[in-house]
Amino acid sequence: ISIPNEFGKLESSGNSGNINIIADDFIASEGARINSSILGAGAGNAGSVTLEVGNKVAFEGIDEFNQSSGGIFSVVQNNSQGNGGNIEINAENITISNGAE
């Protein structure tokens, strides 16, 4: 779900859920994101993100529409209160390229 310019207006409390991905290969392109963050005003802890990948993990590029970087995120936005989550990647090869984070 995309809600441009509306996150600053959200006010709620609660924790993000954890994200666990198990795969042989995982490729996220064109600015794709894995996100378990706390956005908007409020309080809560960001969830943890775990990737268990047998071979290759790749994050490539940016979203051409809104110029945002692809990648993995587990943060608490500035106007929120709480702790960021952990990010753990287990894979043979990890590639981050072309503007991804």
Biopython code that builds the backbone (N, CA, C, O; Angstrom):
import numpy as np
from Bio.PDB.StructureBuilder import StructureBuilder

atoms = [
    (1, "ILE", "N", (0.857, -1.175, 0.000)),
    (1, "ILE", "CA", (0.000, 0.000, 0.000)),
    (1, "ILE", "C", (0.891, 1.222, 0.000)),
    (1, "ILE", "O", (1.831, 1.303, 0.790)),
    (2, "SER", "N", (0.617, 2.153, -0.855)),
    (2, "SER", "CA", (1.394, 3.385, -0.923)),
    (2, "SER", "C", (0.483, 4.561, -0.596)),
    (2, "SER", "O", (-0.568, 4.739, -1.212)),
    (3, "ILE", "N", (0.904, 5.368, 0.389)),
    (3, "ILE", "CA", (0.129, 6.539, 0.779)),
    (3, "ILE", "C", (1.083, 7.733, 0.752)),
    (3, "ILE", "O", (1.600, 8.120, 1.800)),
    (4, "PRO", "N", (1.330, 8.326, -0.422)),
    (4, "PRO", "CA", (2.295, 9.418, -0.516)),
    (4, "PRO", "C", (1.949, 10.595, 0.388)),
    (4, "PRO", "O", (0.798, 11.026, 0.459)),
    (5, "ASN", "N", (2.963, 11.105, 1.075)),
    (5, "ASN", "CA", (2.853, 12.310, 1.904)),
    (5, "ASN", "C", (1.825, 12.215, 3.020)),
    (5, "ASN", "O", (1.394, 13.247, 3.535)),
    (6, "GLU", "N", (1.423, 11.035, 3.403)),
    (6, "GLU", "CA", (0.433, 10.907, 4.456)),
    (6, "GLU", "C", (1.001, 10.315, 5.746)),
    (6, "GLU", "O", (0.328, 10.350, 6.777)),
    (7, "PHE", "N", (2.221, 9.772, 5.717)),
    (7, "PHE", "CA", (2.746, 9.095, 6.892)),
    (7, "PHE", "C", (2.871, 10.010, 8.091)),
    (7, "PHE", "O", (2.655, 9.564, 9.218)),
    (8, "GLY", "N", (3.212, 11.280, 7.893)),
    (8, "GLY", "CA", (3.345, 12.205, 9.004)),
    (8, "GLY", "C", (2.038, 12.465, 9.728)),
    (8, "GLY", "O", (2.051, 12.984, 10.844)),
    (9, "LYS", "N", (0.915, 12.122, 9.128)),
    (9, "LYS", "CA", (-0.389, 12.361, 9.735)),
    (9, "LYS", "C", (-0.888, 11.169, 10.535)),
    (9, "LYS", "O", (-1.879, 11.281, 11.257)),
    (10, "LEU", "N", (-0.217, 10.029, 10.418)),
    (10, "LEU", "CA", (-0.649, 8.835, 11.134)),
    (10, "LEU", "C", (-0.213, 8.914, 12.585)),
    (10, "LEU", "O", (0.943, 9.231, 12.867)),
    (11, "GLU", "N", (-1.114, 8.633, 13.505)),
    (11, "GLU", "CA", (-0.780, 8.607, 14.918)),
    (11, "GLU", "C", (-1.376, 7.351, 15.527)),
    (11, "GLU", "O", (-2.593, 7.224, 15.661)),
    (12, "SER", "N", (-0.501, 6.427, 15.891)),
    (12, "SER", "CA", (-0.963, 5.198, 16.512)),
    (12, "SER", "C", (0.178, 4.574, 17.281)),
    (12, "SER", "O", (1.316, 5.036, 17.202)),
    (13, "SER", "N", (-0.120, 3.537, 18.017)),
    (13, "SER", "CA", (0.887, 2.832, 18.791)),
    (13, "SER", "C", (0.833, 1.356, 18.445)),
    (13, "SER", "O", (-0.222, 0.829, 18.092)),
    (14, "GLY", "N", (1.966, 0.698, 18.547)),
    (14, "GLY", "CA", (2.043, -0.735, 18.303)),
    (14, "GLY", "C", (3.353, -1.103, 17.651)),
    (14, "GLY", "O", (4.049, -0.253, 17.095)),
    (15, "ASN", "N", (3.681, -2.371, 17.723)),
    (15, "ASN", "CA", (4.931, -2.873, 17.165)),
    (15, "ASN", "C", (4.715, -3.403, 15.758)),
    (15, "ASN", "O", (3.641, -3.907, 15.431)),
    (16, "SER", "N", (5.753, -3.283, 14.923)),
    (16, "SER", "CA", (5.736, -3.927, 13.610)),
    (16, "SER", "C", (5.959, -5.411, 13.803)),
    (16, "SER", "O", (6.540, -5.833, 14.803)),
    (17, "GLY", "N", (5.502, -6.196, 12.860)),
    (17, "GLY", "CA", (5.738, -7.634, 12.918)),
    (17, "GLY", "C", (7.111, -7.989, 12.373)),
    (17, "GLY", "O", (7.739, -7.191, 11.678)),
    (18, "ASN", "N", (7.572, -9.188, 12.693)),
    (18, "ASN", "CA", (8.829, -9.695, 12.154)),
    (18, "ASN", "C", (8.595, -10.266, 10.766)),
    (18, "ASN", "O", (7.499, -10.732, 10.454)),
    (19, "ILE", "N", (9.633, -10.229, 9.930)),
    (19, "ILE", "CA", (9.571, -10.785, 8.588)),
    (19, "ILE", "C", (10.658, -11.842, 8.474)),
    (19, "ILE", "O", (11.831, -11.558, 8.720)),
    (20, "ASN", "N", (10.275, -13.064, 8.100)),
    (20, "ASN", "CA", (11.223, -14.151, 7.900)),
    (20, "ASN", "C", (11.030, -14.706, 6.500)),
    (20, "ASN", "O", (9.928, -15.117, 6.138)),
    (21, "ILE", "N", (12.103, -14.720, 5.708)),
    (21, "ILE", "CA", (12.049, -15.219, 4.339)),
    (21, "ILE", "C", (13.070, -16.342, 4.194)),
    (21, "ILE", "O", (14.238, -16.184, 4.547)),
    (22, "ILE", "N", (12.611, -17.479, 3.670)),
    (22, "ILE", "CA", (13.485, -18.616, 3.385)),
    (22, "ILE", "C", (13.351, -18.919, 1.897)),
    (22, "ILE", "O", (12.246, -19.141, 1.401)),
    (23, "ALA", "N", (14.489, -18.928, 1.178)),
    (23, "ALA", "CA", (14.448, -19.141, -0.271)),
    (23, "ALA", "C", (15.794, -19.654, -0.766)),
    (23, "ALA", "O", (16.804, -19.559, -0.068)),
    (24, "ASP", "N", (15.794, -20.201, -1.982)),
    (24, "ASP", "CA", (17.049, -20.579, -2.630)),
    (24, "ASP", "C", (17.771, -19.331, -3.140)),
    (24, "ASP", "O", (18.976, -19.181, -2.939)),
    (25, "ASP", "N", (17.028, -18.435, -3.803)),
    (25, "ASP", "CA", (17.536, -17.155, -4.288)),
    (25, "ASP", "C", (16.504, -16.089, -3.978)),
    (25, "ASP", "O", (15.303, -16.362, -3.970)),
    (26, "PHE", "N", (16.974, -14.861, -3.718)),
    (26, "PHE", "CA", (16.070, -13.743, -3.455)),
    (26, "PHE", "C", (16.597, -12.527, -4.197)),
    (26, "PHE", "O", (17.689, -12.042, -3.903)),
    (27, "ILE", "N", (15.819, -12.029, -5.165)),
    (27, "ILE", "CA", (16.228, -10.867, -5.954)),
    (27, "ILE", "C", (15.110, -9.827, -5.889)),
    (27, "ILE", "O", (13.970, -10.102, -6.263)),
    (28, "ALA", "N", (15.449, -8.644, -5.416)),
    (28, "ALA", "CA", (14.509, -7.523, -5.346)),
    (28, "ALA", "C", (15.037, -6.431, -6.265)),
    (28, "ALA", "O", (16.141, -5.925, -6.062)),
    (29, "SER", "N", (14.246, -6.061, -7.285)),
    (29, "SER", "CA", (14.715, -5.088, -8.266)),
    (29, "SER", "C", (13.763, -3.903, -8.355)),
    (29, "SER", "O", (12.661, -3.926, -7.807)),
    (30, "GLU", "N", (14.212, -2.866, -9.058)),
    (30, "GLU", "CA", (13.430, -1.657, -9.318)),
    (30, "GLU", "C", (12.919, -0.993, -8.041)),
    (30, "GLU", "O", (11.782, -0.524, -7.992)),
    (31, "GLY", "N", (13.758, -0.957, -7.014)),
    (31, "GLY", "CA", (13.403, -0.273, -5.782)),
    (31, "GLY", "C", (12.541, -1.066, -4.822)),
    (31, "GLY", "O", (11.984, -0.494, -3.885)),
    (32, "ALA", "N", (12.415, -2.361, -5.028)),
    (32, "ALA", "CA", (11.614, -3.187, -4.118)),
    (32, "ALA", "C", (12.208, -3.139, -2.711)),
    (32, "ALA", "O", (13.424, -3.059, -2.538)),
    (33, "ARG", "N", (11.335, -3.190, -1.716)),
    (33, "ARG", "CA", (11.753, -3.070, -0.319)),
    (33, "ARG", "C", (11.170, -4.185, 0.536)),
    (33, "ARG", "O", (10.083, -4.698, 0.273)),
    (34, "ILE", "N", (11.921, -4.539, 1.559)),
    (34, "ILE", "CA", (11.388, -5.308, 2.684)),
    (34, "ILE", "C", (11.398, -4.321, 3.839)),
    (34, "ILE", "O", (12.452, -3.800, 4.202)),
    (35, "ASN", "N", (10.243, -4.062, 4.413)),
    (35, "ASN", "CA", (10.137, -2.983, 5.387)),
    (35, "ASN", "C", (9.309, -3.419, 6.592)),
    (35, "ASN", "O", (8.148, -3.803, 6.453)),
    (36, "SER", "N", (9.916, -3.356, 7.770)),
    (36, "SER", "CA", (9.203, -3.636, 9.017)),
    (36, "SER", "C", (9.457, -2.480, 9.983)),
    (36, "SER", "O", (9.918, -2.681, 11.107)),
    (37, "SER", "N", (9.149, -1.274, 9.526)),
    (37, "SER", "CA", (9.466, -0.050, 10.256)),
    (37, "SER", "C", (8.250, 0.549, 10.942)),
    (37, "SER", "O", (7.115, 0.139, 10.699)),
    (38, "ILE", "N", (8.503, 1.521, 11.800)),
    (38, "ILE", "CA", (7.458, 2.325, 12.424)),
    (38, "ILE", "C", (7.463, 3.677, 11.719)),
    (38, "ILE", "O", (8.462, 4.395, 11.755)),
    (39, "LEU", "N", (6.351, 4.023, 11.080)),
    (39, "LEU", "CA", (6.243, 5.267, 10.323)),
    (39, "LEU", "C", (5.144, 6.128, 10.926)),
    (39, "LEU", "O", (4.155, 5.609, 11.444)),
    (40, "GLY", "N", (5.315, 7.434, 10.859)),
    (40, "GLY", "CA", (4.315, 8.348, 11.392)),
    (40, "GLY", "C", (4.501, 8.578, 12.876)),
    (40, "GLY", "O", (5.324, 7.924, 13.516)),
    (41, "ALA", "N", (3.731, 9.516, 13.426)),
    (41, "ALA", "CA", (3.808, 9.822, 14.851)),
    (41, "ALA", "C", (3.214, 8.675, 15.653)),
    (41, "ALA", "O", (2.213, 8.084, 15.248)),
    (42, "GLY", "N", (3.812, 8.368, 16.762)),
    (42, "GLY", "CA", (3.325, 7.286, 17.601)),
    (42, "GLY", "C", (4.476, 6.582, 18.281)),
    (42, "GLY", "O", (5.604, 7.075, 18.296)),
    (43, "ALA", "N", (4.180, 5.422, 18.845)),
    (43, "ALA", "CA", (5.195, 4.671, 19.574)),
    (43, "ALA", "C", (5.100, 3.201, 19.219)),
    (43, "ALA", "O", (4.013, 2.668, 18.995)),
    (44, "GLY", "N", (6.246, 2.559, 19.170)),
    (44, "GLY", "CA", (6.304, 1.131, 18.898)),
    (44, "GLY", "C", (7.684, 0.742, 18.422)),
    (44, "GLY", "O", (8.479, 1.597, 18.031)),
    (45, "ASN", "N", (7.967, -0.539, 18.453)),
    (45, "ASN", "CA", (9.255, -1.052, 18.021)),
    (45, "ASN", "C", (9.138, -1.640, 16.618)),
    (45, "ASN", "O", (8.161, -2.314, 16.292)),
    (46, "ALA", "N", (10.145, -1.377, 15.800)),
    (46, "ALA", "CA", (10.197, -1.967, 14.463)),
    (46, "ALA", "C", (10.472, -3.460, 14.598)),
    (46, "ALA", "O", (11.125, -3.892, 15.548)),
    (47, "GLY", "N", (9.979, -4.238, 13.657)),
    (47, "GLY", "CA", (10.200, -5.676, 13.682)),
    (47, "GLY", "C", (11.556, -6.050, 13.121)),
    (47, "GLY", "O", (12.225, -5.234, 12.487)),
    (48, "SER", "N", (11.954, -7.277, 13.354)),
    (48, "SER", "CA", (13.201, -7.793, 12.799)),
    (48, "SER", "C", (12.947, -8.415, 11.434)),
    (48, "SER", "O", (11.848, -8.893, 11.154)),
    (49, "VAL", "N", (13.980, -8.405, 10.579)),
    (49, "VAL", "CA", (13.901, -8.998, 9.245)),
    (49, "VAL", "C", (15.013, -10.040, 9.136)),
    (49, "VAL", "O", (16.181, -9.739, 9.382)),
    (50, "THR", "N", (14.644, -11.265, 8.767)),
    (50, "THR", "CA", (15.619, -12.343, 8.607)),
    (50, "THR", "C", (15.465, -12.960, 7.219)),
    (50, "THR", "O", (14.365, -13.344, 6.821)),
    (51, "LEU", "N", (16.578, -13.053, 6.486)),
    (51, "LEU", "CA", (16.619, -13.733, 5.192)),
    (51, "LEU", "C", (17.544, -14.935, 5.316)),
    (51, "LEU", "O", (18.728, -14.787, 5.621)),
    (52, "GLU", "N", (17.006, -16.116, 5.081)),
    (52, "GLU", "CA", (17.785, -17.359, 5.042)),
    (52, "GLU", "C", (17.756, -17.819, 3.591)),
    (52, "GLU", "O", (16.775, -18.405, 3.135)),
    (53, "VAL", "N", (18.843, -17.549, 2.870)),
    (53, "VAL", "CA", (18.871, -17.801, 1.430)),
    (53, "VAL", "C", (20.054, -18.712, 1.113)),
    (53, "VAL", "O", (21.181, -18.451, 1.533)),
    (54, "GLY", "N", (19.787, -19.773, 0.374)),
    (54, "GLY", "CA", (20.824, -20.745, 0.058)),
    (54, "GLY", "C", (21.899, -20.229, -0.868)),
    (54, "GLY", "O", (23.068, -20.582, -0.711)),
    (55, "ASN", "N", (21.532, -19.400, -1.831)),
    (55, "ASN", "CA", (22.488, -18.955, -2.842)),
    (55, "ASN", "C", (22.674, -17.444, -2.824)),
    (55, "ASN", "O", (23.531, -16.929, -2.105)),
    (56, "LYS", "N", (21.868, -16.729, -3.618)),
    (56, "LYS", "CA", (22.091, -15.313, -3.890)),
    (56, "LYS", "C", (20.992, -14.422, -3.321)),
    (56, "LYS", "O", (19.804, -14.715, -3.457)),
    (57, "VAL", "N", (21.408, -13.326, -2.681)),
    (57, "VAL", "CA", (20.509, -12.230, -2.308)),
    (57, "VAL", "C", (20.963, -11.016, -3.103)),
    (57, "VAL", "O", (22.145, -10.672, -3.088)),
    (58, "ALA", "N", (20.033, -10.362, -3.800)),
    (58, "ALA", "CA", (20.379, -9.165, -4.567)),
    (58, "ALA", "C", (19.303, -8.100, -4.391)),
    (58, "ALA", "O", (18.110, -8.378, -4.509)),
    (59, "PHE", "N", (19.743, -6.885, -4.106)),
    (59, "PHE", "CA", (18.883, -5.708, -4.106)),
    (59, "PHE", "C", (19.440, -4.795, -5.184)),
    (59, "PHE", "O", (20.607, -4.405, -5.138)),
    (60, "GLU", "N", (18.598, -4.456, -6.158)),
    (60, "GLU", "CA", (19.064, -3.729, -7.336)),
    (60, "GLU", "C", (18.142, -2.554, -7.639)),
    (60, "GLU", "O", (16.928, -2.726, -7.748)),
    (61, "GLY", "N", (18.708, -1.375, -7.774)),
    (61, "GLY", "CA", (17.995, -0.241, -8.324)),
    (61, "GLY", "C", (17.139, 0.549, -7.359)),
    (61, "GLY", "O", (17.082, 0.293, -6.157)),
    (62, "ILE", "N", (16.469, 1.539, -7.965)),
    (62, "ILE", "CA", (15.570, 2.431, -7.243)),
    (62, "ILE", "C", (14.197, 2.388, -7.896)),
    (62, "ILE", "O", (14.050, 1.946, -9.035)),
    (63, "ASP", "N", (13.196, 2.850, -7.160)),
    (63, "ASP", "CA", (11.841, 2.980, -7.680)),
    (63, "ASP", "C", (11.811, 4.231, -8.556)),
    (63, "ASP", "O", (11.954, 5.343, -8.047)),
    (64, "GLU", "N", (11.631, 4.067, -9.840)),
    (64, "GLU", "CA", (11.664, 5.199, -10.772)),
    (64, "GLU", "C", (10.545, 6.207, -10.519)),
    (64, "GLU", "O", (10.709, 7.389, -10.824)),
    (65, "PHE", "N", (9.413, 5.769, -9.969)),
    (65, "PHE", "CA", (8.277, 6.662, -9.749)),
    (65, "PHE", "C", (8.567, 7.684, -8.656)),
    (65, "PHE", "O", (8.359, 8.880, -8.857)),
    (66, "ASN", "N", (9.049, 7.221, -7.494)),
    (66, "ASN", "CA", (9.288, 8.162, -6.394)),
    (66, "ASN", "C", (10.762, 8.277, -6.011)),
    (66, "ASN", "O", (11.094, 8.889, -4.995)),
    (67, "GLN", "N", (11.651, 7.687, -6.826)),
    (67, "GLN", "CA", (13.097, 7.787, -6.633)),
    (67, "GLN", "C", (13.572, 7.280, -5.275)),
    (67, "GLN", "O", (14.568, 7.781, -4.753)),
    (68, "SER", "N", (12.886, 6.299, -4.692)),
    (68, "SER", "CA", (13.315, 5.745, -3.410)),
    (68, "SER", "C", (14.170, 4.503, -3.626)),
    (68, "SER", "O", (13.983, 3.754, -4.584)),
    (69, "SER", "N", (15.098, 4.308, -2.724)),
    (69, "SER", "CA", (16.023, 3.181, -2.803)),
    (69, "SER", "C", (15.353, 1.893, -2.392)),
    (69, "SER", "O", (14.516, 1.873, -1.490)),
    (70, "GLY", "N", (15.723, 0.824, -3.054)),
    (70, "GLY", "CA", (15.304, -0.500, -2.628)),
    (70, "GLY", "C", (16.210, -0.975, -1.499)),
    (70, "GLY", "O", (17.281, -0.410, -1.277)),
    (71, "GLY", "N", (15.782, -2.010, -0.788)),
    (71, "GLY", "CA", (16.609, -2.561, 0.277)),
    (71, "GLY", "C", (15.783, -3.133, 1.405)),
    (71, "GLY", "O", (14.588, -3.391, 1.259)),
    (72, "ILE", "N", (16.445, -3.328, 2.538)),
    (72, "ILE", "CA", (15.798, -3.842, 3.749)),
    (72, "ILE", "C", (15.822, -2.744, 4.797)),
    (72, "ILE", "O", (16.859, -2.130, 5.045)),
    (73, "PHE", "N", (14.664, -2.502, 5.412)),
    (73, "PHE", "CA", (14.553, -1.427, 6.385)),
    (73, "PHE", "C", (13.808, -1.898, 7.629)),
    (73, "PHE", "O", (12.796, -2.592, 7.536)),
    (74, "SER", "N", (14.325, -1.510, 8.796)),
    (74, "SER", "CA", (13.673, -1.773, 10.072)),
    (74, "SER", "C", (14.045, -0.626, 10.999)),
    (74, "SER", "O", (14.931, -0.753, 11.844)),
    (75, "VAL", "N", (13.360, 0.485, 10.829)),
    (75, "VAL", "CA", (13.706, 1.721, 11.528)),
    (75, "VAL", "C", (12.478, 2.303, 12.228)),
    (75, "VAL", "O", (11.343, 1.897, 11.982)),
    (76, "VAL", "N", (12.745, 3.261, 13.102)),
    (76, "VAL", "CA", (11.686, 4.039, 13.745)),
    (76, "VAL", "C", (11.859, 5.467, 13.250)),
    (76, "VAL", "O", (12.907, 6.078, 13.457)),
    (77, "GLN", "N", (10.834, 5.995, 12.601)),
    (77, "GLN", "CA", (10.897, 7.327, 12.014)),
    (77, "GLN", "C", (11.144, 8.383, 13.091)),
    (77, "GLN", "O", (10.821, 8.172, 14.260)),
    (78, "ASN", "N", (11.720, 9.525, 12.691)),
    (78, "ASN", "CA", (12.110, 10.586, 13.623)),
    (78, "ASN", "C", (11.002, 11.030, 14.559)),
    (78, "ASN", "O", (11.274, 11.288, 15.731)),
    (79, "ASN", "N", (9.778, 11.129, 14.099)),
    (79, "ASN", "CA", (8.703, 11.632, 14.958)),
    (79, "ASN", "C", (7.995, 10.511, 15.721)),
    (79, "ASN", "O", (6.904, 10.716, 16.253)),
    (80, "SER", "N", (8.608, 9.334, 15.775)),
    (80, "SER", "CA", (8.067, 8.198, 16.522)),
    (80, "SER", "C", (8.990, 7.851, 17.684)),
    (80, "SER", "O", (10.127, 8.319, 17.746)),
    (81, "GLN", "N", (8.496, 7.032, 18.598)),
    (81, "GLN", "CA", (9.312, 6.572, 19.725)),
    (81, "GLN", "C", (9.373, 5.053, 19.699)),
    (81, "GLN", "O", (8.348, 4.389, 19.542)),
    (82, "GLY", "N", (10.563, 4.506, 19.850)),
    (82, "GLY", "CA", (10.736, 3.064, 19.876)),
    (82, "GLY", "C", (12.113, 2.677, 19.383)),
    (82, "GLY", "O", (12.968, 3.532, 19.153)),
    (83, "ASN", "N", (12.320, 1.388, 19.225)),
    (83, "ASN", "CA", (13.614, 0.851, 18.808)),
    (83, "ASN", "C", (13.512, 0.239, 17.420)),
    (83, "ASN", "O", (12.494, -0.348, 17.054)),
    (84, "GLY", "N", (14.591, 0.387, 16.656)),
    (84, "GLY", "CA", (14.682, -0.283, 15.364)),
    (84, "GLY", "C", (14.865, -1.779, 15.577)),
    (84, "GLY", "O", (15.306, -2.211, 16.642)),
    (85, "GLY", "N", (14.530, -2.557, 14.577)),
    (85, "GLY", "CA", (14.685, -4.005, 14.662)),
    (85, "GLY", "C", (16.009, -4.468, 14.088)),
    (85, "GLY", "O", (16.768, -3.675, 13.531)),
    (86, "ASN", "N", (16.283, -5.749, 14.225)),
    (86, "ASN", "CA", (17.500, -6.350, 13.678)),
    (86, "ASN", "C", (17.276, -6.765, 12.231)),
    (86, "ASN", "O", (16.159, -7.098, 11.836)),
    (87, "ILE", "N", (18.349, -6.743, 11.446)),
    (87, "ILE", "CA", (18.332, -7.255, 10.084)),
    (87, "ILE", "C", (19.426, -8.307, 9.993)),
    (87, "ILE", "O", (20.595, -8.021, 10.250)),
    (88, "GLU", "N", (19.042, -9.528, 9.626)),
    (88, "GLU", "CA", (19.999, -10.628, 9.514)),
    (88, "GLU", "C", (19.857, -11.279, 8.152)),
    (88, "GLU", "O", (18.762, -11.678, 7.754)),
    (89, "ILE", "N", (20.983, -11.385, 7.431)),
    (89, "ILE", "CA", (20.992, -12.018, 6.116)),
    (89, "ILE", "C", (22.020, -13.145, 6.131)),
    (89, "ILE", "O", (23.196, -12.917, 6.414)),
    (90, "ASN", "N", (21.575, -14.348, 5.827)),
    (90, "ASN", "CA", (22.463, -15.500, 5.703)),
    (90, "ASN", "C", (22.353, -16.006, 4.271)),
    (90, "ASN", "O", (21.308, -16.516, 3.867)),
    (91, "ALA", "N", (23.447, -15.862, 3.495)),
    (91, "ALA", "CA", (23.446, -16.269, 2.089)),
    (91, "ALA", "C", (24.881, -16.490, 1.620)),
    (91, "ALA", "O", (25.826, -15.985, 2.228)),
    (92, "GLU", "N", (25.038, -17.248, 0.533)),
    (92, "GLU", "CA", (26.356, -17.437, -0.085)),
    (92, "GLU", "C", (26.867, -16.135, -0.675)),
    (92, "GLU", "O", (28.032, -15.784, -0.485)),
    (93, "ASN", "N", (25.996, -15.402, -1.401)),
    (93, "ASN", "CA", (26.381, -14.169, -2.082)),
    (93, "ASN", "C", (25.348, -13.096, -1.802)),
    (93, "ASN", "O", (24.144, -13.351, -1.839)),
    (94, "ILE", "N", (25.838, -11.871, -1.516)),
    (94, "ILE", "CA", (24.954, -10.722, -1.295)),
    (94, "ILE", "C", (25.427, -9.600, -2.216)),
    (94, "ILE", "O", (26.602, -9.233, -2.208)),
    (95, "THR", "N", (24.493, -9.054, -3.017)),
    (95, "THR", "CA", (24.804, -7.957, -3.933)),
    (95, "THR", "C", (23.828, -6.810, -3.682)),
    (95, "THR", "O", (22.616, -7.015, -3.635)),
    (96, "ILE", "N", (24.367, -5.604, -3.521)),
    (96, "ILE", "CA", (23.553, -4.394, -3.395)),
    (96, "ILE", "C", (24.089, -3.429, -4.448)),
    (96, "ILE", "O", (25.255, -3.038, -4.394)),
    (97, "SER", "N", (23.241, -3.042, -5.410)),
    (97, "SER", "CA", (23.747, -2.254, -6.531)),
    (97, "SER", "C", (22.734, -1.258, -7.072)),
    (97, "SER", "O", (21.543, -1.325, -6.770)),
    (98, "ASN", "N", (23.239, -0.336, -7.878)),
    (98, "ASN", "CA", (22.421, 0.622, -8.626)),
    (98, "ASN", "C", (21.462, 1.433, -7.764)),
    (98, "ASN", "O", (20.306, 1.632, -8.137)),
    (99, "GLY", "N", (21.941, 1.903, -6.608)),
    (99, "GLY", "CA", (21.145, 2.782, -5.757)),
    (99, "GLY", "C", (20.394, 2.113, -4.632)),
    (99, "GLY", "O", (19.804, 2.807, -3.803)),
    (100, "ALA", "N", (20.389, 0.789, -4.566)),
    (100, "ALA", "CA", (19.727, 0.092, -3.457)),
    (100, "ALA", "C", (20.520, 0.292, -2.172)),
    (100, "ALA", "O", (21.704, 0.627, -2.205)),
    (101, "GLU", "N", (19.851, 0.082, -1.034)),
    (101, "GLU", "CA", (20.510, 0.226, 0.273)),
    (101, "GLU", "C", (20.398, -1.053, 1.060)),
    (101, "GLU", "O", (20.890, -1.131, 2.186)),
]
sb = StructureBuilder()
sb.init_structure("model")
sb.init_model(0)
sb.init_chain("A")
sb.init_seg("    ")
for serial, (resi, resn, name, xyz) in enumerate(atoms, 1):
    if name == "N":
        sb.init_residue(resn, " ", resi, " ")
    sb.init_atom(name, np.array(xyz, "f"), 0.0, 1.0, " ", f" {name:<3s}", serial, name[0])
structure = sb.get_structure()
